[in-house]
Amino acid sequence: MPAYLIDASIYIFQAHFSPYVECLDRDGEDLSALYGFSQFLLQFLRRENPDLAVVALDESLFCGFRHSLCDQYKSNRELPDANLAAQLNGCAELCGILGLAGFGSRNYEADDIIGTLAQRLRDEGVLAGDSIAILSRDKDLAQLLKTEQDVLWDYQRNLRRNAVEIRAEFGVTPAQIPDYLGLVGDAVDRIGGVPGLGPVKGRALLQTFSCLDDIYANLQAIAGLPLRGASRLGELLETHREQAYLSRTLATIVVDVADQNEPFSVVALDSLQRKPVDTSSLAEFLQRYKFDPRFCDSMVRAASRLNEARD
């Protein structure tokens, strides 16, 4: 069975902003994010019945180490308002109640938490031949696929892609994704890349040279490539060398966090095994957030069935 590493943000924010997900508490306050996330987790646990599943939460917007490197990084995002902030805290608490380990960080992103835990699971022999399944729609996380069995799983579309399928889709290997984004940038995260160098040229360069370092070691050879504008491409790359390397750094997931102040980097890996749902705490949690009583009852019943399935 795979070790499941869950990127929580997409499931939280998609529910929060979706016109099709509406949930209000008894006072009329929005609970869509917490409701949607709870439904995702319950469905996932019911369908997969995992032994090991970890949730990574983003808490580093505008305060993480990447923002200190580039103030434009993710500058198109907004900090959550008081209502959403309360729901985000609830999402983190809910993970533990449902028996899942959850981690956040003020300095590292959810991607780094997933990357470091994935590497630790491999290095410390916890997988014992099993694979890693990363639940996310974020293409950046594909760089963490190391074996043929590892998958990046877009859960809502039920689309699981391994390293071969990632290469077929993007034209580069998972390991080359940071180099690719260093060249072409990423508008979603405000990563600049090399201005004027698009996906076609980026893929072609990385299909000829192995990585960004290899490209810059062979700038003179680029003029001879069968690419439109190849004669000027070397000059363009040289002009924006610093930005290309910065962009690659921003796009590279950290897989070796070793900080005593970051619980995900020091946690005993055997403690990541899934635990039973604490149904009493779940009932109290749902009442505290003022969910409809009928929803509370249905959630507790569903959670009890999860525990029965583990017995």
N, C-alpha and C positions, 0 to 999 in steps of 0.2 A: 504494500500500500504506500502511496506517495506521502511525503511530508508536505502539508499544505501551508503555504505562506500567503497571507491575505493582505492586499493593499486596500485598506478600509475606505479611503477617501472617495473613490468613484461611487461606491454603494451608498455612502452617506450623502454626498452632494447631488447625485443624480436624483435621489428621492426628494431632497430639499427643494430643488429647482424644477422638478417635474410637474407639469400641469395635471398629470394623471394620478398623482399621489397627494392626497389631502387628508390630514389628520389633525384635529384640534383637541386640546384638553378640555376639561370641564369648565374652564374659565374662558375658552375661546382662543387660547394661545396656540401657536403652530407647533406641532410635534412631528411634522412630515419626515424630517431627517431621521429621528430616532425610531419612528414607526417603520420606515422603509428599511433601515439597517437591521432592525430586529427581525423583520420578515425574511430578509436575505440570509441572515445567520441561521435561523430556524430551518429554512428550506435546505440550505447547504448541509447542515448537520444531519437532517433527516435523510437526504439523498446519499451522502457520501459516508456517513458514520465513521469519521476519521479517528485514527489513534493519536495523531499528532497534527495539530493545526494552531498556527500563531497569527495574530492580527497585528499589523503595523499601522499606527495612526500618525498623521502629520500634525506636528505642533510647532514647526520651525519657520512658519511664514514670516519673512522680513527679519528673522533673528538667527537663521542658520548660517553655517560657515560659507555657503555659496554666495549668500547676499553680501557678505563682507568682501568677497572677491569681485563682485560685480553688482552695483546697485540697481542695474536694469533687470536683473534676473527675477523673473516672475513678478515684475512690477505692475503687471496688468491684473493682479489678483487684489481682492479686498479682504481685510480682516473681518471675521464674523461679528455680527451684532450680538447684543446680550442674549437674545433668544437662541440664536444658533450656537453661541458659545456654550450655553447651558446644555443644549442637546448634544454637542460634541463631548462634553464631560460625561453625559449619560451614556453615550456610545462606548466610551472607554470603560466605564463601570460595568456595562452590560456584558462585555466580553468575559470578565471574570466570573460573573454570575452564571453564565452559560458554560463555564468550565474551560474557557479558552484563555491562554496567556496573551496579554495585549501589551504592547510597548509603544511609547512615544518619546520624543526627544526635542529639546529646544535648539539643539545644534545640528542634528542630523535629520534627514528626511526619512519618510517611510521606506523609500527605495533602499537607503543605506542600512536600515534595520533589517530589511529582507535580505539584502546582499550579505551582510555580516553573519546573520543567522544561517543562511544557506551554506556559506563557506565553513562555518563552524560545524554544521551538521556533517558536511563531507569530511573535514579534517579530523574530527573526533570520532569518526566511525559509527555515528548514530544511525545512519541510513541503512547500513548493512545490506547494500545492494539495491535498496529502494531508490526511487527517484524523487524529484522535487516538482511540485505543481504550484506555480505562482498565479494567484487569482488577481487579475488586473487587466485593464484595457490599455495600459501605458506601454507603448512600444519600447521605451527605454529599458524596461525590465527584461527584455529579451536578451540583453547582454549577459544575463546570469545563467542562461542555459548552457550547461557544460557537457551533458551526456545526451545520447539519442533518446533517452526516456524522459528527460526533463521537458516540461511543457509550460508555455505561457497560456493561461486559460482565461479567455473573455467569457466569464460565467454566464452573463445574461444572454449572450448570443450563442452560448454553448460551442464556442470555437476554441479548440485546443491546437496550439501550434508548437511543433518541436523545432530544433535547430535547422533541419533541412527545409521545413516550410517557411521559416523566417527568412532564410536566404533566398528562397524562390519569390517571396513577397517583396523584399526590400532590395535584393540584389547584392547584399553584403552578408557576411557571417555574423552571428551574434557578437563575437568578440570584436568585430569591426564597428559596431554601432556607435561607440563614443567617437571614433575617428570620423565616421560618416557625419555625425552631428557637428563635429568640429569644423567640417568643411561646409555643410549646407545650412547649419543652424537649425533652430526649432522655434517657430513663431509662437507656439503655445506657451513655452517657458521663457520667451524673450532671450533666447540664445542666438547671438548674431551670426556666427559662422563667417565665411568669406563672402563679402558682398558680390553678387553677380555670379556666384557659383551654385548652380542648382543641382537637383537630384541626379540628372542624367550624367553630368560631368563628375559628380561626387562618386557615383557608383563605378563609373569607368576608371577613375583614378584608383579606387580601392580594389578593383578587379585586376589592375596592372601592378600596383604596389601594395604591400601588405598592410601598411598603417601610415599614420600621419608622419612619423619619423622617416619612414622609407620614402614617402613622397618628397619631403623636404631635402632628403639626401640625393634626390635625383631630379631636381628642378630643370636642369639642362635637357634631360631626356624627354620632358613632357611635350616640348614643341613638336616632336616627331610622332605623337599619338594621333590616331585617326579621329580627332575630335574637332568640332567646329570651334574656331578661335583658339586652337591649341598653341599657336605661336605667341599669344599674349598671356596664356594661362599661367606660365611660370612666373611672369612679372606680377600678375595679380596675386598669386599665392605668397610671393615674397613680401609684397606691400602689406599684406594682412596676416603675416606669420603670427604675430603676437595674439591677434584676435582668434585665429584658428586654434592655437594651443589653449587659450583661455576657454574657448567654447568647448573644447574636448574635456577640459577639467570639469567644467560645469555639468557636462553630460555623463561623466564617469561615476558610476555607483561605487561607493566605498564598501569594500568587502572585508576590511581588516580593522574595524574600530576596536581599539583596546583601551578602554577608559573606565576606571573604577566607578566613575560617576554616571555611567550609562548602563543601566541594568541589563539591556539586551546583549551587551558585549561580555558580561561576566556571569549571566544566569547559568545555573546548572542545567544542561540540556535535557537530562532525564525529567526535570520538572516541567518541561513543555508538553508532556503527555496530557491529552485531554482528560478532564475530570468530570464527574457528574454535575448536572445542573443543580444549583441550590434553589429549589422551588420556593422555599420560604422567603429567601432574599429576593427572588424574582417577583413574588407577589407584592412585597413591600416596596420594591423599586417602582413597579408599575403604578401603584397607588400614590407614591410620592410624586410621580410625574403627572398625576391626575388623568390617566387614561380612562376611557369608558370602562365601567365595571364588566361589561360583557366581553370586551377585548381582553381585559386582565384574566378573566376566567379561561378564555380560549387559549391564551398564551401559556398559562400554568399547566393546562391539560396537555398541550403540545409538548411542553418541556418534560412533563412526566413520562410521556411516551418515548421521548429520546432516552431517558434513563432506563426505561424498560428494555429498549433495543440494545443497550450496552450490557445488560445482565446475562 
